[in-house]
Amino acid sequence: MTMTATDVPSGFERHFRTSPFTDPWEPLFSRQDPRKVMIGVRLREAHCNSRGLVHGGLIASLADNAMGLSAGAALRTEGRDTVKGLVTVSLTTDYLGPAKLGSWLEVDTHFVKTGGSLCFTDCLVLADGEPVARANASFKILK
């Protein structure tokens, strides 16, 4: 699938972080603010389960990714550049409604609280502006 500029909302660019896990879902996009990273994707058949519905695992994985990157961004704004990384300790996802093929799925982290050894986050997942999931996570800070 070829993406055009009109397929991606303003402010989003190709996602800066790639991994073998997310490669099948490309192209992914992100928008960065000082304390958060939002992730977006135009939903295609590759994002669906065998029943033709957007897979909850995709939604949970993108939420985990956005919240972890947001926690890292928050740590950097606090001058904690010696952090070596973050590892997910807990992830909870509540599904609120379906996400349809062709929709723009966007993960927006709303809350990040950093501590000495843990970060706590929550996010809202929207499909064309409508809530489809909410998630929260905690991350272990690797020093």
N, C-alpha and C positions, 0 to 999 in steps of 0.2 A: 504494500500500500504506500503510495506517495503522498506525503503531507504537504499542504500548501500553507502559506502564512495565515490564511483565514481559518484554518483548522485548529490553530493554537491561540489561546487568549493572550492578550497583550501582557508583556512582562515575563512570559515563560520562554526559556531557551532550552536547547538540548541538555538533558541531565548530565551533570559534570562527573557523576560517579557511575561506573559500569561494573558489572560482575557477571560471571557465567550463569548465576541464578536468574538474573533479570534479563539476560540477552534475548530470550524468546518473546519478551513483552515489548521490545523496542519498536518504535522510538518512544522513550520516556522523556519528559520535560520537567524542568524545575524553575522555581522562582525563589530567590534568596533575599531575606531581610536580615538585619543584624542578629536577631535571636531566633530565627526559624528558617526552615527550608520547606517549601511547598512542592509536592510532586503531582504531576498531571499526566494523563494519557488519554488519547482518543480510543474508545473501546472498540475492539475488533473481535472476530471469531476466535482468534488465538487466545483471548482472555476468557473464553467460555468453558463451561463444563459440558458433559455429554448431553445434557438436556437443553443446551443452547442459552443458558443463563450465565451472566458474568459470575465467575467463580469467587466464592467468599475467600478462598486462599489468596487470590490476587489482591483483594481489598485489604486483608490482614497484613500481607507482606509489604504492600506499599505504605500502609499506615506505620508499621514497625520501622521501615526505612526512613520515612519522613520525620517521625518522632526522634529516632536516634540521631539523625543529622541535625535536627533542631536542638537537641540537648548538647551536641558538640559545638554548635554555633553559639549557644548561650554560654558555655564554658569559656570559649574564646573571648567573648565580649567582657567576661569577668577577669580576663588576664590569666586564665589558667591554661596556658599553652603547653605545659609539660604533660598534659593528659595524653596517654598513648592510644586510647581508644575507649569504646563503650561496648558492653555486652548486654544483650537483653536478659533480664532476670524474670520479668513477668509481662505478659501481653494479654489484654482482654479486649475482645471485639464484640460489639452488639450490632446486629444487622437490623436496619430500620425499614428497608424497602429495596426493591430491585433497581439495578443499574442496567440500562438498555444499551444494546449495540448502537454504536455511532455517537453515544453520549461522551461528553468531556468529563472524565473522572478526575477529581481534584482532592488531594489530602492536605488539609490545613491544620497545622498544630496550633492550638490555642493557649496552652499552658506548659511552661517548663519551670520546674523548681530544681535547682542544683543544690547538692549537699556535699559533704566531705567524701563520701564513698558511693552515693547513689544519686541519680537524677530521676525525677518523676515528670511525666508528660501526659497530655491528652490531646486528642484531635477529633475533627469532624471530617467525614468523607462525603463529598457532594458529587452528584451526577447531574450535569446541566443545572447546577444551583440548588438542587433538591437533596436533602440529607438522605443518605443510604446506609450509613454506618457511623458509629462513634467508637473510639478505642482509647485505651489508656495503657501506659507501659511504665515500667521502671527499668533503669539501666545501671549496671555496675560500672564505675569509673575505674579504668585500668591506669595505673601510674607507673 
